[in-house]
């Protein structure tokens, strides 16, 4: 804990003025680091309010960089600290991540309906969409949205008891309660709240006793007109070994899915995160990252943090080559080249000795048009982009142009040995380096 705090302070020294550092950060003291919750004490209310009101995102980012993991941050006064007391007992709502608010959430075509549903629930808990069930692949913003609901409710009703918990913790709390003969205490914690939000509920699959408790917990809260929110990586009907009575209760409310963000939304997310953390990143670097990471917002944030660390430690300009190295290490531990449209274009350009600008241009000479078609084919085959995404990369080409190029190359490969060899060589070079 103390080493993490020392590393965080070192990072903060480069982020704020010397006066701000000595006045606000050097006066904080680490108290606990348990269950990914980092607890700090402030000397007085003035310091606590300044940190939470102005510097909280900056401080949280420094701690996450220092610990190389996502965590939650809580700041209390020294006299409030009681050792060995669970964070939940100190404050029920303290599990909410301060960064996950509606203001920080980037709305796109992929998530606008889920966002609207969550906002409606936050404004009228238990009066509309109850239960609310969000589902989609990992890293698409489900957790961010339900934390946003929690923040909105507590800000507008400070007395509201809002509980956020991962399904694994729900299960572990139950196991420990059974083992220690504290099942009534467990029920009093989970059944007497105004809002219960359980993340990753699919992990309750196959856990008979946990499902039994969840069923009764659901009924108690629903009948008491309390809000229930769940997230999962799949819809209820696809969760294996889940009691039918629980599935029907999940499905009795509103089910909303989140899809991977499109390119424009990925760019907006990166810009928003960079702005929130005071990170200056050129547009070409943002485009490179957005073109490479396409299905996971958490990975976008992870790469952004690594870029920030690199810039902070090296004090050198951020270049595409350096960011490509970060992306390569991020995905493949340094063994493979990042599979992006830019990497395909770069290798095709090198292989045929035609400048990238020529391939992306509107020139229709036989040689350039042919190489452009090969590049489009490889973007589809290796990167896996949609026809529209490939078309946008190649200068807003219509998707039918890309489809024609792919069909043509695929047909010619069946009768042209030289083209087959070229595609094999290019694929090997792109995936494993020259």
N, C-alpha and C positions, 0 to 999 in steps of 0.2 A: 504493500500500500504506500509506504513512504517513498519508495523508489519511483513509483508511478507519479506521485505528487511532485517529486523533485524534477522529473522529466517534463511534467506539465508546466511547472514554473519556468523552466528553461525555454519552453516554446512560447509562453506568454511574454517573456522579456522581449522577444523580437516582434511581438504583435501590438504592444501598447507602449505609451510613453513611460519614462522612468518614474515620473511622479505618480502616474496611475498605478503602475506596478507596485511601488512601495506602499502607496496609500490603501489600495483595495485588495490586492492579491497576496502580498507578503504577510498580511495579517490573518489570513485564513489558516485553519489547522485541519488536517485529515483526522477523522475519528474512526470510520469503519469502511470496509469495502467487502460487502457480502451480497451474493446473489445478483451481481452486476449493478448494485446500487452503491455509489460512492458518496459517503456522508462527510460533509465539511462543517466546521463550526466557524461562525463569525463573531467578532468581539462585541458587537452591539447591533441594535436595530438599524442604525444608519448604514453600516457596512453591509448588512444582510439585504436591505432594500436596494442599495446601489447595485450589488452583484446580481440579484434576481431581476431587477428592473432594466439594467443596461448591459451587463456583461455575461449573462447566463449562457447564451449560445456560444460565445467565444471561449468561455471556461470549459463548457462541455466538450467542445471540439478539441481543445488542448488535452483534456483527460482521455478522450477516445484515441487520439493520436499517440499519446504516451503509453496507453495500455494495449493498443492495437485491437480494440474490440468495442462494440456498441455497449453503452452503459446508461444508467440513469443517475441523475445528480440531485442530491438533496442538501440544502443548507439550513442549519438551525443555529440557535444561540447556544453557547457553551453550557449554560445552566439548564437547558432543555434536554441535554444528553443523558440518557439512562442506559448504561451498558447492558448488552445481551437482551435487549427488548426488541422484538421484531419490528421492522419498519412499518408494517401494516398497522400495528397497535399504536404507533406514534401518530400516524395520520393515514386514514383509509385511502385517501386519494393521492398519496405521494408516489404511487407506482406509475402515474401518468408521465410520459416523456415530455419535457417542456418544449422540445422542438417539434413535436407532432401536433400542430394546430391547423385549423382551416386556412389561416392566413399563409402558412408555409406550404400548403398543398397545391400542386400544379394540376389544374383541371384540363383534360384533353378529351378527344373523342372516345378514348378507351375507358374512361372512368367517370364521365360527367353524370351518368345516371346514378351510379353508386354514391358519388359526392352529393348529389341533390337529395338522395334518400337519407343519407347520414345527417345532412343539415336540417332536414325536416324533422327527423327524430330528435335532434339536439334542441330544436326550438319547441317541440311538443312531445317530451318523453312520455311513453306509454299511452299516447293518444292517437298515434298514427304509426303504422308499420311495426307492429309488435307481435312476435319477435322480428328482428332484422337479421338476415343471414347473408353475409358477404362471402363470395368464394372466387378463387382464381389462383394461378400459380404463385409461388413464393416470390416476394420482392416487387409486388405490383402496387402496394400502398394500402393494403387492408388494415394492417396494424396502425398506420398513420391515421387513417380515417376514424377508427373507433377511439383512438386516443383524442382525436379532435372533438369527437362527440363528448367525451368525458370532460375535457377542458371547458367546452362551451357551457355545459350544464353547471359545472361547479362555479364558473365565473358569474353566471346569472342567478345561481342559487347556491350560495356558499354552504348552506346547511345540508345540501343533498349528499347522500352517501353513495359514492360512485366506486364500484370495485372493478378493476381490470386484473385479469389473471390468465396466464397461459394454461391450457388444459392439462399439461404435465404437472404444473403446480397444484391444480385442483385435485388431481389424482394422488399426488404425493402427500398433500395435506390430509386427504382422506385415509390413506394407508397409515400415516403416523397417528392420526386420531384413533383409528381402530386399535392399533398396537398399544397405545397409551391409555385406552379407555376414555377417550375424549370426544366421542362422536357427537354428543350434544353441543359441545363447544364448537365443533366444526360446523354444525347446522346453524348455530346462532350467528356465525360469521357470514355464511353464504346466503342465508335465507332472510336476513334483515338488512337489506340494502335497497336503495331506490333504483339503482342501475347496476346490472351485472353484465359484464362483457368478458366473454371467454374466447381467447385466441387459439387458433389451430385445434378446433374441437374434433377434427378427424382423428387425432391421436387417442381419443377415447375408445376407438374401435377395439372390440374384443375384451374390454375391461368391464366385466359384468357388474361388479359392486359399484364402480364409479358411475356406470350408466344408471343404476338403480337410484343412487343419490342425486344424480343430475335430473332424473325424471321428477322426483319429488320436489327438488329445489325449483325446477321450472314451474311446476304447478303452483307451489306456494307463492312465488313472486308474481306469476301471471294473474292469479286470482286476486292478489293484493294490488293489482294495477301498477306493477313495477315494470320498468323497461328491461328487455333482454336482447343482447346483441351477441352474435357468434360469427367467427370467421373460420374458413376451411379452405383447403386447396382443391376441393371438389364439391359439387352439390350434394345435398343429403342423400339422395337416392343412390349415389355412387360410393358412399362410405360403407365399407365392408364390415360385417359383424357388428352392426348397430341395430338395436331393438327397433322394431317397426313403430312402436308407440312414440319413440323419440323422433324418428324421421318425420312422422306426421305432424308433430308439434313444430319442428323446424319449418316444415313446408306450409304451416298454417299462416305464417306471416309473409314478409316480402323477401324474396331471393334476388340478389343482385350480383352479377358477375363483373370482374375486372379483367380487361384484356391487356396485352403488352402495349406499351406506348408507341405511337408512330414517331417518325424522325423529328417532326416539329415539336412534339411534346417532350421528347428526350432532350432536345436542345434547350427548351424552356426550363426543364428540370435542372439541367446543369447550370444554366445562368442564374436561376433562383438560388441554388445551393451555394454557388460561388459568391453571389452578392451577400447572402446571409452570413457567410463566413469571412467576408472581406478578402476574397481571393481574386486576383486579377488574372484572367486567362484569355488569351487571344481567341477570336472567333474560329480561326482555322483549327485550333486545338480542340475547341468544343465540338466542332463538326466531326473531327477525327474520332473522338471518344463516342459521340452519338451514333456514328456510322458503324462502330465496332460492337458496342454493347446495345443489344436491341430488345431484350426481353426481361431485364431485371433492374429495377430502379436502385436497389441496394448496391448492386455492382457498380452502377454509375457513381454513386456516392463514394464507394470504396476507392475507385480510381481517382476521383477528384481529391480525396484526402492524400493519396500517395503523391499526386502531382504537387500538392501544397507542401508536403514534407520535403520533396525534392527541391522545390524552389526555395524554401526557407533555409535548408541546410547548405545548399550549393551557392546560393546568391547569384545564380546564372539564369539567363533567359530560358524560357520553356520553348523547346523545339519539337517538331513532329517526330524526329528520330528518337529523342529522349522519351517522349510519351509512348511511342511504339514499343520501346523497351519495357516500359512500365506495363503496358497492356499485354505484352508477350509473357512477362513474368506472372502477371495477375492470372492469366488463364492457363498457362502451360508450364509454369516453373522454369521458363527459359529454354525449353526444348523445341518449341514450335513457333512458327510465325503466326501472328494474329490473323485470323480469317476475316478480312474486311474487304470491301470493294476497292478501297484505296490500295491495299496490298496486292490485289489482283492486277489493278491498273499499273502499278509500279513494276511488277514482274513482267507483264506483257510488253510494256514499253521497253524494258531492258532486253528482253528476249528477241524482239523483232527490230530493235534499234530505231524505234519511232517515238518521238517525244510524247509525253502524256497529253500535252495541250493539243497535239494533232489528233490523237485518238478521241479526245473529248470534243473536238471541233465539229463543225458542220460539213467539213470537206468530204466529198464523195468519190475521190479517186479509188480505183479498184483495190489498190494495196491497203490504203487506210481503212476503207469500208470493211474489208475482209478481217483485218486485225481487230477492228472495233467489234465485229460480230463474235469473234473468238473471245474477246474480253467479256462481252455480255453473257455468253454461254457459261464461262467460268464463274462469273458472279452468281449466276443462278445455281450452278452445280455445287460450288465449293462454299459460298457464303450462305446460300439458301434464301436470298432475298426474293420478295415478290416481283412480278413483272413491273409493277408501278414503281417500286423502290429502285430497281435497276434503271428504269427509264429516267427517273429523276436524277440519278447519279450521272448518267450520260447526257446531261444537258436538257432535261425535261422532254426526253423522247417519249412518244406514245407507247403504251404497253404492247400494242400490236406490232410495233417495230422490233421490240425486244423478243416477242414470241417468234416472229419471222426469223430473226437472227439465230435463236436457239434451235429452232426446227431445221434450219439450213445446215448449221454446223453438225448437228446430230445425224442428219441424213448423209452428209458428205463423209463423215467419219467411217461409215459402213463400207465405203468403197475407196477411201484415200488413206493408204498406209502412212504416208508422210504426215498427214494431219493428225492421225491417231497418235503417232510418236510425239508430235508437238504438244498435243493436249496432255499426254502422260508426263512429259518433261515439265511442262508448265505447272501441272497439278503438284508434282513432287516438289518443285522449287517453292511454290507458294506455301505448301503445308510444312515443309521441313527446311526451308532456306536454300540458298544457291549452293 
